[in-house]
Amino acid sequence: MGPRWRRTTRFTRHLIDDATTITDAELDALLAFEWRSRLTAAWLIGVDRRERFRARLGDLLLASEVSYSGGAYCFALARFGTHTDAEILTAYLPRTDPHYDQPAALGALLHLDAHLGTHHAARFTEPDGLWAAWAEGVGHLGHPSDSPAELRRWTDRQCEFANGWERP
């Protein structure tokens, strides 16, 4: 995800071209299929900052119909960068049924808090709060849990990557 990878320039040029040329109808179609197409669509939406898909991505995140794509929804919401996006993530985070997208959601919410000067994530990250309980629970399932700071760094990296390769 950075300029040091020797194919980064070519890859990102294609990514930006695809994100700017794909139609809304094509994105809608991709969002209606399985996790790979949804992940791809959400990344293209996030790269091009197509905020008109905010509600749809929020609905898909909250529905958690498929695994793996939720991280891309969170990336797109982080890229949009508004209070509404933080509210969507705040609504999602207390859920404990699907355990696979909480790290991406918390990272995106922490990223938005830093960007917006808010503290939406504070109630999740306080000592013995929801994040600590969640991390302990997935630890019992054998899944590692990154710290909130590491989750934010990952979202920051994703957004910096997209910011660094935008068209002028």
CORQUI-V363668 format. One record per residue. N is the residue number from 1. RES is the residue in one small letter. SS is DSSP state (H for helix, E for strand, L for the rest). PHI is phi in radians with two decimals (NA if undefined). OMEGA is omega in whole degrees, 0 to 359 (* if undefined). Layout:
n:res:ss:phi:omega
N:RES:SS:PHI:OMEGA
N:RES:SS:PHI:OMEGA
This chain:
n:res:ss:phi:omega
1:m:L:NA:180
2:g:L:-2.63:184
3:p:L:-1.14:181
4:r:L:-1.29:177
5:w:L:-1.22:190
6:r:L:-1.15:179
7:r:L:-1.80:185
8:t:H:-1.05:183
9:t:H:-1.04:180
10:r:H:-1.12:180
11:f:H:-1.03:184
12:t:H:-1.22:176
13:r:H:-1.06:178
14:h:H:-1.18:179
15:l:H:-1.06:180
16:i:H:-1.13:178
17:d:H:-1.05:180
18:d:H:-1.13:182
19:a:H:-1.13:182
20:t:H:-1.55:183
21:t:H:-1.78:180
22:i:L:-1.12:182
23:t:L:-1.47:176
24:d:H:-1.06:179
25:a:H:-1.11:178
26:e:H:-1.16:177
27:l:H:-1.12:176
28:d:H:-1.01:180
29:a:H:-1.11:179
30:l:H:-1.10:180
31:l:H:-1.23:181
32:a:L:-1.62:184
33:f:L:-1.80:185
34:e:L:-1.40:190
35:w:H:-1.09:182
36:r:H:-1.14:181
37:s:H:-1.21:177
38:r:H:-1.17:177
39:l:H:-1.05:179
40:t:H:-1.06:180
41:a:H:-1.05:182
42:a:H:-1.12:177
43:w:H:-1.13:178
44:l:H:-1.10:177
45:i:H:-1.10:180
46:g:H:-1.16:180
47:v:H:-1.06:181
48:d:H:-1.54:180
49:r:L:0.88:178
50:r:L:-1.47:186
51:e:H:-1.11:179
52:r:H:-1.14:177
53:f:H:-1.65:183
54:r:H:-0.93:183
55:a:H:-1.08:180
56:r:H:-1.12:179
57:l:H:-1.13:177
58:g:H:-1.07:178
59:d:H:-1.10:180
60:l:H:-1.16:178
61:l:H:-1.10:182
62:l:H:-1.16:179
63:a:H:-1.26:180
64:s:L:0.82:181
65:e:L:-1.24:181
66:v:L:-2.33:177
67:s:L:-1.49:176
68:y:L:1.39:183
69:s:L:-1.45:183
70:g:H:-1.05:177
71:g:H:-1.07:178
72:a:H:-1.26:175
73:y:H:-1.07:180
74:c:H:-1.13:176
75:f:H:-1.02:181
76:a:H:-1.08:179
77:l:H:-1.10:177
78:a:H:-1.10:179
79:r:H:-1.15:179
80:f:H:-1.12:168
81:g:L:1.30:182
82:t:L:-2.05:177
83:h:H:-1.09:178
84:t:H:-1.08:178
85:d:H:-1.14:177
86:a:H:-1.09:179
87:e:H:-1.13:178
88:i:H:-1.09:180
89:l:H:-1.15:178
90:t:H:-1.14:177
91:a:H:-1.24:182
92:y:H:-1.38:191
93:l:H:-1.02:180
94:p:L:-1.17:181
95:r:L:-1.15:178
96:t:L:-2.09:183
97:d:L:-1.19:173
98:p:L:-1.53:184
99:h:L:-1.67:191
100:y:L:-1.51:184
101:d:L:-1.90:181
102:q:H:-1.05:179
103:p:H:-1.04:179
104:a:H:-1.15:180
105:a:H:-1.15:179
106:l:H:-1.16:178
107:g:H:-1.04:179
108:a:H:-1.15:180
109:l:H:-1.18:176
110:l:H:-1.12:176
111:h:H:-1.05:179
112:l:H:-1.13:177
113:d:H:-1.01:179
114:a:H:-1.13:181
115:h:H:-1.23:186
116:l:H:-1.65:184
117:g:L:1.25:182
118:t:L:-1.97:182
119:h:L:-2.38:180
120:h:L:-1.05:185
121:a:L:-1.40:186
122:a:H:-0.99:182
123:r:H:-1.19:179
124:f:H:-1.54:187
125:t:H:-1.78:179
126:e:L:-1.10:180
127:p:L:-0.94:182
128:d:L:1.06:179
129:g:L:-1.52:184
130:l:H:-1.06:181
131:w:H:-1.16:179
132:a:H:-1.06:179
133:a:H:-1.14:179
134:w:H:-1.12:181
135:a:H:-1.08:178
136:e:H:-1.15:180
137:g:H:-1.10:180
138:v:H:-1.26:174
139:g:H:-1.08:177
140:h:H:-1.19:178
141:l:L:-1.51:180
142:g:L:1.55:179
143:h:L:-1.74:177
144:p:L:-1.24:179
145:s:L:-2.29:178
146:d:L:-1.37:177
147:s:L:-1.25:176
148:p:H:-0.95:180
149:a:H:-1.09:179
150:e:H:-1.18:178
151:l:H:-1.11:177
152:r:H:-1.13:179
153:r:H:-1.02:180
154:w:H:-1.13:178
155:t:H:-1.13:177
156:d:H:-1.00:180
157:r:H:-1.09:179
158:q:H:-1.07:182
159:c:H:-1.20:177
160:e:H:-1.10:177
161:f:H:-1.02:181
162:a:H:-1.15:178
163:n:H:-1.14:184
164:g:H:-1.27:183
165:w:L:-2.07:178
166:e:L:-1.15:174
167:r:L:-1.21:178
168:p:L:-1.16:*
